[in-house]
Amino acid sequence: MDDTPNKAPPSKKGKAPEEETSEETETPAKVQPAEELLNIEIIPGSPDKTTRIGSHLGEEAKKEITLCLRRKGDIFSWTPQDLEGIDPQLVDSTSGCELLSMMDASQGYHQIMLAPEDRKKVSFITSEGTFCYVAMPFGLKNAGATYQRLVDKIFLLG
């Protein structure tokens, strides 16, 4: 039996819809906010722990949002070590990336490897010969559930 993998289509990096490209340099242009933003300290006295809110809000709305964010300040993660249950290597591996798209997530779908003893169970015959998958194919039952379980494990949802 041939263990030749089913070839995946070539990877293409996607662009976010709001991302624009400068025609002269072919590099992504910075997207500007739709309005002026105000910096607010989530934790008073910690200038490095801030967020921004819209400046068009009324004074009462600004106070309510600020109060809510400060009450819930403990749910924010300021460093990779604050992300409980997420492997710091996962954070480090994405640290140079400007944009992570759904394309990146879908590429992981093809990286669920089949155990060598299970490859015979998903073999198929063509006029070219007998082949078997080495990674879980889209049409295989529970492939979506397996992928979701792995994603849940990464983000501690399950």
Backbone as a chain_set.jsonl record, in Angstrom:
{"seq": "MDDTPNKAPPSKKGKAPEEETSEETETPAKVQPAEELLNIEIIPGSPDKTTRIGSHLGEEAKKEITLCLRRKGDIFSWTPQDLEGIDPQLVDSTSGCELLSMMDASQGYHQIMLAPEDRKKVSFITSEGTFCYVAMPFGLKNAGATYQRLVDKIFLLG", "coords": {"N": [[0.848, -1.18, 0.0], [0.532, 2.232, -0.793], [1.816, 5.033, 0.858], [1.422, 7.646, 0.065], [0.636, 10.986, 0.577], [-2.488, 12.758, 0.301], [-2.43, 15.482, -1.759], [-2.449, 18.796, -0.626], [-4.01, 21.932, -1.502], [-1.983, 24.713, -2.666], [-0.747, 26.969, -0.183], [-2.235, 30.078, 0.555], [-1.891, 33.301, 1.659], [-4.298, 35.213, 3.269], [-5.973, 38.429, 3.112], [-7.168, 40.809, 5.413], [-10.463, 42.192, 5.186], [-10.519, 44.976, 5.665], [-7.959, 45.725, 5.236], [-5.693, 47.574, 3.365], [-3.688, 47.992, 0.401], [-0.756, 49.619, -0.413], [-0.13, 50.917, -3.549], [2.341, 51.675, -4.572], [4.369, 50.562, -2.934], [3.5, 48.02, -2.337], [2.971, 47.104, 0.207], [1.116, 46.459, 3.194], [-1.119, 49.061, 4.081], [-1.567, 51.232, 6.884], [-4.573, 51.092, 8.688], [-6.771, 53.586, 9.549], [-8.436, 54.702, 12.552], [-12.011, 55.186, 12.743], [-12.789, 57.354, 14.182], [-11.74, 59.818, 16.624], [-9.894, 58.6, 19.395], [-9.902, 58.014, 22.914], [-7.506, 57.497, 25.435], [-7.791, 55.378, 28.209], [-7.064, 54.468, 31.544], [-7.138, 51.213, 32.599], [-6.391, 50.01, 34.964], [-5.977, 52.1, 37.5], [-3.144, 54.208, 37.89], [-1.438, 52.583, 36.531], [0.055, 53.11, 33.777], [0.699, 51.51, 31.618], [-1.334, 49.751, 31.294], [-3.743, 50.183, 29.574], [-6.621, 51.108, 27.584], [-8.552, 52.028, 24.679], [-11.274, 54.229, 24.044], [-14.137, 55.466, 22.243], [-14.189, 58.931, 21.388], [-16.477, 60.321, 20.866], [-18.48, 59.663, 22.568], [-20.867, 60.447, 25.128], [-20.386, 62.17, 28.291], [-21.5, 60.721, 30.45], [-21.738, 58.127, 29.36], [-19.028, 57.556, 28.879], [-18.087, 57.492, 31.52], [-19.542, 55.283, 32.51], [-18.61, 53.166, 30.882], [-15.867, 53.221, 31.482], [-15.96, 52.674, 34.255], [-17.096, 50.098, 34.201], [-15.086, 48.659, 32.779], [-12.975, 48.93, 34.573], [-13.967, 47.583, 36.808], [-13.991, 45.019, 35.807], [-11.35, 44.583, 35.343], [-9.57, 42.541, 36.011], [-9.886, 40.526, 34.161], [-8.452, 41.018, 31.899], [-5.596, 40.299, 29.885], [-2.293, 41.037, 30.108], [0.242, 40.203, 29.594], [1.845, 37.345, 28.012], [2.076, 35.415, 30.025], [-0.099, 35.889, 31.611], [-2.177, 34.623, 30.392], [-3.958, 32.202, 31.26], [-3.785, 28.704, 30.976], [-3.179, 28.688, 28.294], [-0.676, 27.729, 26.16], [2.433, 29.279, 26.409], [4.165, 29.083, 24.238], [2.492, 28.984, 22.039], [1.577, 31.59, 21.937], [4.029, 32.884, 21.545], [4.742, 31.862, 19.036], [3.083, 33.188, 17.301], [3.823, 35.775, 17.522], [5.262, 37.427, 15.71], [3.531, 37.872, 13.69], [1.521, 39.944, 11.715], [-1.058, 39.669, 10.919], [-3.494, 37.324, 11.473], [-5.424, 35.042, 9.878], [-8.598, 33.499, 8.999], [-7.833, 31.675, 7.166], [-5.394, 30.762, 8.117], [-6.277, 29.277, 10.312], [-7.8, 27.348, 8.999], [-5.838, 25.976, 7.661], [-4.699, 24.493, 9.666], [-6.512, 22.501, 9.954], [-5.886, 20.495, 8.16], [-3.769, 19.34, 9.381], [-4.192, 17.376, 11.186], [-3.038, 14.496, 12.042], [-3.274, 11.088, 10.993], [-3.218, 8.056, 12.814], [-0.728, 5.595, 12.194], [-1.725, 2.934, 12.199], [-4.359, 3.34, 11.556], [-4.485, 4.191, 8.957], [-4.948, 2.343, 6.893], [-7.658, 1.998, 7.093], [-8.784, 4.192, 5.894], [-8.144, 4.025, 3.27], [-8.11, 4.233, -0.345], [-8.958, 3.347, -3.721], [-7.7, 3.983, -6.924], [-7.401, 4.416, -10.505], [-4.747, 4.747, -10.73], [-3.607, 3.439, -8.623], [-3.47, 2.149, -5.193], [-4.173, 4.163, -2.456], [-3.647, 5.93, 0.654], [-4.785, 8.103, 3.238], [-2.701, 10.311, 5.114], [-3.147, 12.403, 6.69], [-6.054, 13.724, 8.282], [-8.842, 13.717, 6.196], [-11.23, 16.067, 4.676], [-13.788, 14.864, 4.236], [-14.028, 12.818, 6.051], [-15.723, 11.179, 8.674], [-16.438, 12.854, 11.724], [-14.213, 14.515, 11.528], [-14.443, 17.283, 11.699], [-15.329, 17.498, 14.338], [-13.13, 16.475, 15.695], [-11.179, 18.377, 15.049], [-12.377, 20.637, 16.243], [-12.335, 19.842, 18.909], [-9.581, 19.844, 19.39], [-9.011, 22.585, 19.051], [-10.614, 23.607, 21.12], [-9.231, 22.506, 23.254], [-6.853, 23.917, 23.143], [-7.706, 26.507, 23.779], [-8.979, 26.103, 26.167], [-11.792, 25.657, 26.281], [-13.284, 23.445, 26.487]], "CA": [[0.0, 0.0, 0.0], [1.306, 3.455, -0.923], [1.49, 6.027, 1.886], [1.519, 8.984, -0.505], [-0.463, 11.809, 1.096], [-3.325, 13.519, -0.608], [-1.807, 16.798, -1.798], [-3.309, 19.934, -0.289], [-3.772, 23.06, -2.386], [-0.941, 25.595, -2.146], [-1.208, 27.919, 0.828], [-2.3, 31.483, 0.168], [-2.18, 34.157, 2.808], [-5.42, 36.102, 2.997], [-5.937, 39.782, 3.65], [-8.388, 41.226, 6.086], [-11.215, 43.065, 4.3], [-10.232, 46.385, 5.852], [-6.562, 45.984, 4.955], [-5.467, 48.136, 2.049], [-2.317, 47.851, -0.032], [-0.21, 50.774, -1.105], [0.244, 50.454, -4.883], [3.738, 51.955, -4.834], [5.276, 49.698, -2.193], [2.896, 46.695, -2.181], [2.936, 46.715, 1.609], [-0.171, 46.856, 3.776], [-1.212, 50.409, 4.633], [-2.234, 51.261, 8.192], [-5.972, 51.491, 8.677], [-7.0, 54.61, 10.562], [-9.723, 54.58, 13.242], [-13.083, 55.996, 12.176], [-12.977, 58.546, 15.015], [-10.716, 60.039, 17.636], [-10.014, 57.691, 20.535], [-9.337, 58.472, 24.181], [-6.873, 56.466, 26.257], [-8.213, 55.319, 29.61], [-6.333, 53.474, 32.329], [-7.998, 50.173, 33.167], [-5.954, 49.928, 36.356], [-5.431, 53.422, 37.817], [-1.755, 54.208, 38.33], [-0.657, 51.706, 35.649], [-0.098, 53.677, 32.438], [0.879, 50.489, 30.585], [-2.549, 48.93, 31.234], [-4.76, 51.105, 29.072], [-7.373, 50.781, 26.374], [-9.075, 53.25, 24.069], [-12.711, 54.283, 23.784], [-14.503, 56.533, 21.321], [-14.292, 60.265, 21.979], [-17.797, 60.883, 20.581], [-19.418, 59.261, 23.616], [-21.199, 61.446, 26.14], [-19.648, 62.028, 29.55], [-22.103, 59.642, 31.249], [-21.361, 56.852, 28.73], [-17.598, 57.362, 29.134], [-17.942, 57.09, 32.922], [-20.069, 53.922, 32.664], [-17.685, 52.222, 30.237], [-14.641, 53.201, 32.284], [-16.26, 51.968, 35.503], [-17.273, 48.673, 33.873], [-13.778, 48.092, 32.451], [-12.161, 48.869, 35.793], [-14.504, 46.502, 37.652], [-13.634, 43.746, 35.179], [-9.942, 44.702, 34.969], [-8.822, 41.305, 36.241], [-10.047, 39.567, 33.061], [-7.546, 41.375, 30.815], [-4.269, 39.689, 29.907], [-1.335, 42.05, 29.678], [1.438, 39.49, 29.143], [1.513, 35.946, 27.701], [1.978, 34.631, 31.253], [-1.435, 36.108, 32.174], [-3.145, 33.81, 29.654], [-4.012, 30.909, 31.935], [-4.206, 27.558, 30.195], [-2.706, 28.757, 26.91], [0.754, 27.491, 26.113], [3.153, 30.486, 25.978], [4.758, 28.855, 22.921], [1.482, 29.346, 21.051], [1.61, 33.048, 21.848], [5.309, 33.251, 20.955], [4.801, 31.49, 17.618], [2.309, 34.146, 16.511], [4.204, 37.132, 17.911], [5.733, 38.239, 14.591], [2.489, 37.952, 12.67], [0.681, 41.136, 11.75], [-2.438, 39.316, 10.639], [-3.855, 35.919, 11.463], [-6.729, 34.985, 9.222], [-9.269, 32.208, 9.066], [-7.05, 30.784, 6.314], [-4.421, 30.127, 9.002], [-6.998, 28.28, 11.1], [-8.221, 26.24, 8.144], [-4.657, 25.187, 7.324], [-4.512, 23.563, 10.769], [-7.465, 21.41, 9.774], [-5.218, 19.427, 7.423], [-2.612, 18.883, 10.123], [-4.583, 16.344, 12.138], [-2.439, 13.299, 11.463], [-3.894, 9.8, 11.304], [-2.3, 7.062, 13.365], [-0.344, 4.655, 11.128], [-2.593, 1.753, 12.174], [-5.676, 3.714, 11.031], [-4.39, 4.622, 7.558], [-5.589, 1.339, 6.029], [-9.107, 2.159, 7.194], [-9.224, 5.292, 5.03], [-7.51, 3.871, 1.959], [-9.003, 4.273, -1.501], [-8.348, 2.79, -4.928], [-7.927, 4.714, -8.173], [-6.755, 3.738, -11.632], [-3.306, 4.918, -10.539], [-3.14, 2.574, -7.553], [-4.132, 2.236, -3.897], [-3.611, 5.244, -1.658], [-4.295, 6.161, 1.942], [-4.54, 9.423, 3.803], [-1.841, 10.391, 6.293], [-3.8, 13.441, 7.494], [-7.497, 13.549, 8.243], [-9.465, 14.435, 5.082], [-12.468, 16.781, 4.985], [-14.987, 14.044, 4.202], [-14.01, 11.768, 7.059], [-16.639, 11.432, 9.794], [-15.889, 13.406, 12.961], [-13.029, 15.348, 11.325], [-14.771, 18.593, 12.261], [-15.393, 17.366, 15.797], [-11.759, 16.307, 16.173], [-10.546, 19.691, 14.937], [-12.962, 21.513, 17.256], [-11.848, 19.388, 20.21], [-8.21, 20.329, 19.52], [-9.081, 24.036, 19.255], [-11.129, 23.799, 22.474], [-8.17, 22.167, 24.195], [-5.898, 25.026, 23.133], [-8.276, 27.674, 24.429], [-9.639, 25.65, 27.392], [-13.233, 25.834, 26.227], [-13.965, 22.189, 26.726]], "C": [[0.89, 1.238, 0.0], [0.861, 4.464, 0.129], [1.61, 7.453, 1.36], [0.357, 9.83, -0.017], [-1.258, 12.476, -0.013], [-2.791, 14.942, -0.601], [-2.827, 17.884, -1.504], [-3.031, 21.065, -1.267], [-2.707, 23.971, -1.803], [-1.524, 26.634, -1.202], [-1.183, 29.331, 0.272], [-2.638, 32.272, 1.409], [-3.282, 35.127, 2.432], [-5.199, 37.472, 3.595], [-7.24, 40.044, 4.362], [-9.12, 42.193, 5.169], [-10.852, 44.531, 4.447], [-8.791, 46.743, 5.523], [-6.414, 46.489, 3.529], [-4.007, 47.956, 1.707], [-1.897, 49.11, -0.756], [0.317, 50.298, -2.45], [1.727, 50.644, -5.152], [4.654, 50.936, -4.177], [4.778, 48.272, -2.045], [2.976, 46.189, -0.746], [1.609, 47.165, 2.197], [-0.102, 48.264, 4.359], [-1.932, 50.343, 5.974], [-3.655, 51.752, 8.036], [-6.178, 52.462, 9.833], [-8.341, 54.381, 11.257], [-10.745, 55.535, 12.63], [-13.286, 57.288, 12.958], [-11.793, 58.688, 15.955], [-10.972, 59.101, 18.814], [-9.34, 58.304, 21.757], [-8.709, 57.295, 24.911], [-7.442, 56.537, 27.665], [-7.407, 54.223, 30.299], [-7.329, 52.491, 32.914], [-7.688, 50.033, 34.655], [-5.306, 51.273, 36.686], [-4.011, 53.327, 38.374], [-0.868, 53.293, 37.506], [-0.815, 52.194, 34.21], [0.106, 52.664, 31.309], [-0.356, 49.598, 30.431], [-3.728, 49.822, 30.862], [-5.515, 50.49, 27.907], [-7.904, 52.093, 25.823], [-10.576, 53.119, 23.849], [-12.988, 55.478, 22.883], [-14.683, 57.869, 22.023], [-15.668, 60.885, 21.764], [-18.826, 60.551, 21.662], [-19.686, 60.418, 24.575], [-20.446, 61.17, 27.428], [-20.182, 60.878, 30.397], [-21.702, 58.269, 30.694], [-19.888, 56.547, 28.972], [-17.374, 56.878, 30.564], [-18.405, 55.652, 33.127], [-19.114, 52.887, 32.077], [-16.41, 52.099, 31.055], [-14.849, 52.424, 33.578], [-16.394, 50.465, 35.263], [-15.93, 48.01, 33.587], [-12.902, 47.965, 33.69], [-12.645, 47.778, 36.737], [-14.076, 45.138, 37.124], [-12.163, 43.704, 34.775], [-9.138, 43.429, 35.129], [-8.975, 40.298, 35.104], [-9.128, 39.871, 31.883], [-6.21, 40.668, 30.998], [-3.288, 40.698, 29.338], [-0.039, 41.425, 29.195], [1.031, 38.061, 28.801], [1.366, 35.077, 28.949], [0.611, 34.797, 31.916], [-2.495, 35.226, 31.524], [-3.166, 32.404, 30.237], [-4.491, 29.821, 30.986], [-3.778, 27.592, 28.741], [-1.193, 28.652, 26.944], [1.472, 28.757, 25.64], [3.826, 30.321, 24.618], [3.785, 29.212, 21.81], [1.473, 30.851, 20.848], [2.898, 33.487, 21.164], [5.36, 32.955, 19.463], [4.026, 32.45, 16.738], [2.766, 35.578, 16.74], [4.706, 37.979, 16.751], [4.675, 38.492, 13.548], [1.678, 39.232, 12.828], [-0.78, 40.76, 11.627], [-2.585, 37.804, 10.675], [-5.255, 35.847, 10.894], [-7.363, 33.626, 9.44], [-8.551, 31.198, 8.18], [-6.016, 30.051, 7.167], [-5.079, 29.028, 9.829], [-7.381, 27.091, 10.234], [-7.03, 25.393, 7.719], [-4.379, 24.164, 8.424], [-5.409, 22.346, 10.657], [-6.791, 20.222, 9.104], [-4.03, 18.857, 8.187], [-2.971, 17.881, 11.212], [-4.132, 15.017, 11.535], [-3.198, 12.047, 11.905], [-2.833, 8.87, 11.874], [-1.966, 6.056, 12.262], [-1.254, 3.428, 11.049], [-3.981, 2.062, 11.617], [-5.65, 4.085, 9.549], [-5.043, 3.636, 6.598], [-7.096, 1.526, 5.997], [-9.638, 3.27, 6.296], [-8.558, 5.222, 3.654], [-8.562, 3.917, 0.859], [-8.223, 3.826, -2.73], [-8.71, 3.673, -6.114], [-7.278, 3.921, -9.292], [-5.236, 3.826, -11.527], [-2.744, 4.008, -9.452], [-3.962, 2.741, -6.287], [-3.405, 3.277, -3.055], [-4.306, 5.293, -0.308], [-3.911, 7.544, 2.442], [-3.563, 9.313, 4.962], [-2.34, 11.493, 7.23], [-5.297, 13.296, 7.304], [-8.114, 14.372, 7.103], [-10.771, 15.108, 5.503], [-13.658, 15.845, 5.104], [-15.067, 12.978, 5.278], [-14.937, 12.129, 8.214], [-15.854, 11.905, 11.01], [-14.625, 14.236, 12.779], [-13.263, 16.728, 11.923], [-14.785, 18.561, 13.773], [-13.991, 17.221, 16.383], [-11.029, 17.64, 16.145], [-11.068, 20.623, 16.034], [-12.466, 21.139, 18.646], [-10.414, 19.881, 20.445], [-8.18, 21.836, 19.765], [-9.584, 24.341, 20.661], [-10.048, 23.526, 23.516], [-7.152, 23.305, 24.28], [-6.43, 26.189, 23.956], [-9.072, 27.337, 25.688], [-11.136, 25.924, 27.406], [-13.959, 24.554, 26.6], [-13.375, 21.393, 27.832]], "O": [[1.89, 1.285, 0.716], [-0.334, 4.723, 0.276], [1.873, 8.374, 2.132], [-0.798, 9.437, -0.178], [-0.756, 12.719, -1.111], [-2.705, 15.556, 0.462], [-3.926, 17.891, -2.059], [-1.929, 21.153, -1.808], [-2.531, 24.014, -0.586], [-2.641, 27.116, -1.392], [-0.23, 29.731, -0.398], [-3.579, 31.936, 2.129], [-3.209, 35.788, 1.396], [-4.352, 37.659, 4.469], [-8.293, 39.553, 3.956], [-8.475, 42.947, 4.439], [-10.87, 45.268, 3.461], [-8.427, 47.918, 5.527], [-6.952, 45.895, 2.595], [-3.171, 47.786, 2.595], [-2.619, 49.606, -1.621], [1.126, 49.372, -2.5], [2.321, 49.856, -5.888], [5.619, 50.487, -4.796], [5.55, 47.391, -1.665], [3.042, 44.983, -0.512], [1.036, 48.155, 1.742], [0.857, 48.613, 5.047], [-2.804, 49.498, 6.176], [-3.907, 52.725, 7.325], [-5.794, 52.176, 10.968], [-9.288, 53.916, 10.623], [-10.382, 56.568, 12.067], [-13.897, 58.226, 12.445], [-10.955, 57.793, 16.065], [-12.118, 58.843, 19.181], [-8.341, 59.016, 21.646], [-9.305, 56.221, 24.997], [-7.562, 57.617, 28.244], [-7.109, 53.186, 29.706], [-8.25, 52.877, 33.634], [-8.588, 49.948, 35.49], [-4.208, 51.561, 36.21], [-3.716, 52.479, 39.216], [0.337, 53.226, 37.75], [-1.715, 51.746, 33.499], [-0.272, 52.928, 30.168], [-0.406, 48.772, 29.519], [-4.574, 50.166, 31.687], [-5.099, 49.486, 27.329], [-7.726, 53.148, 26.433], [-11.081, 52.048, 23.513], [-12.169, 56.391, 22.777], [-15.254, 57.939, 23.111], [-15.999, 61.877, 22.412], [-19.925, 61.105, 21.662], [-18.82, 61.265, 24.796], [-19.929, 60.072, 27.634], [-19.402, 60.138, 30.998], [-21.368, 57.361, 31.455], [-19.532, 55.4, 29.241], [-16.577, 55.97, 30.802], [-17.751, 54.883, 33.83], [-18.843, 51.858, 32.697], [-15.927, 50.992, 31.295], [-14.009, 51.607, 33.956], [-15.867, 49.658, 36.03], [-15.658, 46.921, 34.092], [-12.166, 46.989, 33.833], [-11.839, 47.121, 37.395], [-13.83, 44.214, 37.898], [-11.771, 42.877, 33.952], [-8.125, 43.25, 34.454], [-8.254, 39.3, 35.081], [-9.031, 39.065, 30.958], [-5.751, 40.464, 32.122], [-3.447, 41.157, 28.207], [0.708, 42.062, 28.453], [-0.019, 37.6, 29.249], [0.612, 34.104, 28.936], [0.199, 33.941, 32.7], [-3.599, 35.097, 32.054], [-2.462, 31.518, 29.753], [-5.483, 29.995, 30.279], [-3.99, 26.618, 28.018], [-0.519, 29.39, 27.663], [1.152, 29.267, 24.566], [4.039, 31.308, 23.914], [4.199, 29.69, 20.754], [1.373, 31.331, 19.719], [2.872, 34.362, 20.298], [5.957, 33.717, 18.702], [4.286, 32.523, 15.537], [2.161, 36.508, 16.206], [4.574, 39.2, 16.822], [4.902, 39.255, 12.609], [1.211, 39.561, 13.918], [-1.649, 41.446, 12.165], [-1.867, 37.09, 9.975], [-6.166, 36.519, 11.378], [-6.745, 32.717, 9.994], [-8.646, 29.993, 8.414], [-5.782, 28.858, 6.971], [-4.493, 27.963, 10.023], [-7.297, 25.947, 10.681], [-7.194, 24.205, 7.443], [-3.874, 23.078, 8.14], [-5.103, 21.285, 11.201], [-7.083, 19.072, 9.434], [-3.347, 17.968, 7.678], [-2.143, 17.571, 12.068], [-4.772, 14.486, 10.628], [-3.691, 11.96, 13.03], [-1.677, 8.905, 11.451], [-2.841, 5.701, 11.473], [-1.526, 2.932, 9.955], [-4.71, 1.143, 11.243], [-6.708, 4.275, 8.95], [-5.629, 4.044, 5.595], [-7.74, 1.242, 4.987], [-10.825, 3.284, 5.971], [-8.427, 6.233, 2.965], [-9.745, 3.672, 1.098], [-6.996, 3.913, -2.775], [-9.865, 4.06, -6.29], [-6.675, 2.875, -9.053], [-4.523, 3.056, -12.17], [-1.53, 3.824, -9.37], [-5.011, 3.385, -6.293], [-2.178, 3.27, -2.958], [-5.408, 4.769, -0.141], [-2.853, 8.076, 2.108], [-3.589, 8.336, 5.71], [-1.999, 11.515, 8.412], [-5.753, 12.798, 6.274], [-7.93, 15.588, 7.049], [-11.348, 14.776, 6.538], [-14.475, 16.022, 6.007], [-16.088, 12.301, 5.397], [-14.933, 13.269, 8.679], [-14.756, 11.423, 11.288], [-14.011, 14.63, 13.77], [-12.381, 17.281, 12.581], [-14.306, 19.491, 14.422], [-13.697, 17.776, 17.442], [-10.339, 17.995, 17.101], [-10.285, 21.319, 16.68], [-12.204, 22.015, 19.47], [-10.067, 20.287, 21.554], [-7.407, 22.312, 20.596], [-9.053, 25.228, 21.33], [-9.957, 24.22, 24.529], [-6.651, 23.618, 25.36], [-5.694, 26.789, 24.74], [-9.769, 28.2, 26.223], [-11.685, 26.368, 28.415], [-15.127, 24.587, 26.987], [-13.862, 20.304, 28.137]]}, "num_chains": 1, "name": "protein.A"}
